């Protein structure tokens, strides 16, 4: 493990906090909720008002409900604090996420669907992190190794998806030997 060295002397200018959580609902569906909050340690003069220090400039929230096939069955976006009153006008558009699957290519679909005036930069930024959180829900019990074997399509598990879980690596060789693929000579 590595640890960051102490930072140089510095003055805070901005804070962005992003928080993602996942839940199992009583109806068996999974619900993801993400929040983005931007604050500044000093007052911020906007064209229409002053945002007091430590008060959210942006506070956006997104809720996605997904089924076992990672299909989005409900999507809502909320602009709880915004720099301009018209920002909330884009919330309803995120209902277009319904029907999309969280799978390879999801982030690209989202960026195309909500680029420019079609979306809110801050709400859209939450969606790739929510997709990553969705996979954590499916892999929460650690029984993901069988998912790839039965899927027959794109990778469904973290195996082969990062440096630590590379298919020719020590972790896969030790704990998931039936997925291990030795490095070519």
N, C-alpha and C positions, 0 to 999 in steps of 0.2 A: 504494500500500500504506500501511497505517497501522500504527503501533506503539504499544503501551500505554505510558502514562507511568509513571514509577517509582511504586510504591505508597506509601501513607502508612506510618508506623511501625506495625507490627502483630505480633501473637503468634500462631503457628500453633496451631490447636485440633483440626483434623481433616484427613485426606488421603483422598481417594477416587481411585483410579487405575482407569481402564477401558481395556482393551487389546483390540482386535479384529484378527484376521488371517484371510486367506483363502488357500486352497491348492488346487491341482489334484492329485487323487489319481491313482494309477496306473491305476485303473479308469475314468478319465475324468470321474468325478463331482467336484463342488467341495465342499470342506469349510471351514466357518467355525468359528473358535474365539474365544470372548470370555471375558475374565476381569475381575471386579470385585474390588478389594481396598480395604478400609477400615482405616485405622490412626489412632491418636492418638499425639501426642508425649509423652503422660503416661499413667500407668497408668489403667485404666478399671475401676471397681468395678461389676460386674454383680450381680444378685441371688444368683447361684450361684458366682461366682468373680471373681478379679481378672485382667484381661487386661493383661499387661505393656506398657509403652510400646513403640511401633513394631512390635508384634506384631499380625497381622491379627485384627480383630474379625469381619469378613466376608471370605471369599475364596470366591467363587462362580465356576464355570466352566461354560460351555455349549458343546457341539459340535453343529453342524447339518451334515448332508450334503444337498446339493441337486443336482438334475439340471439339464439345459439348459433346461427349462421353468420353472425356479425353484421346483419342487415339493420340499418337504422329504421326504426318503426315510429319514432317520434323525435322531433327536434325543436327546441325553443331557445331563443336568444333574448337576453335582457341587457339593456343599457342603463345601469343603475345610477351611475355618475358619468356625465359627458361634458366635454368642453362647450358644446353648442346644443341648443334645444332640438335641432333637426337630426341629430345623430340617431335617435331612436327610430327614425323612419325606416331604417334598414332591417330591423329585427325580424319582421314577418318573412322576409326573403329567405331566411335560413331554414324555413320549413321545406325548402327544396332539397334538403339533405335526406329527407325521408325516401327510402328505396335504395340509397347507396349502400354498398358493402364496405366495411373497413377491411381492406386487403391491399395488396401491392397496387400502387397507382392512386390510392385514395387522396393523398396530399395533392397530387397534380390535378385531380378532378376538382378538389376544393378551390385551389388557387385559380383555376380557369373559371369556375362558376361564380366566384365572388371577387373578381379583380375589379379595380377601379371603383366606379360609382355603384357597382352592383353589390358591394359589401362594405363591411367595416374592417379595417386593417386589424384592429385589436381583437375583434371576435374571430376573424378568420385565423389569426395566429394561434388561437386556442385549439383549433380542430386537429392539427397533426399531433399535438401532445395528448389529446383525448384518445386518438387512435392508438397511440403507444400504451396509454393506460388501459385501454380495452384489452389489449393482448395480455397485460398483467393479470387481468381478471380471469381470463381463460386459462392461464398458466399458474394460477394461485396455488393449486394443490400439488404442483410438481409432477402431475401425471401426463405431461404434454408429449412425452416420447412416442406414445402410440398414435397421436394425432396425425403425424406426417405419414406413417405407414398406411393408414386407411384413407388419407385424403386424396392421393393420386393426382394432385394438381400442384399449385404453388405451395411453397413452404408454409405450414400452419403453426410452427413452433419456433422457439428461439434458436434451436440447433442449426448451426451454420450461418447464423445471423450476426455474429459479432466475433471479435478476436478471441475472447475466452471460450466461446462455444463453437469454434471452428471445427469442422468435421474431421480434420486430421490432427486435432489437438488432444492434450492430456485429459481434459475434463470429459470429452465425448468418449475417448478410448476407455477411460476408467468407469464412468457411470452409465454410458449409453453405448456399449460396445457394438451392438447390432447396427448402429448408425455410423460407426467409425469408418473413415475412408483414409487409408494411409497416403501420405504425400507421395507424388510420383518421384522416382529416383532421379 
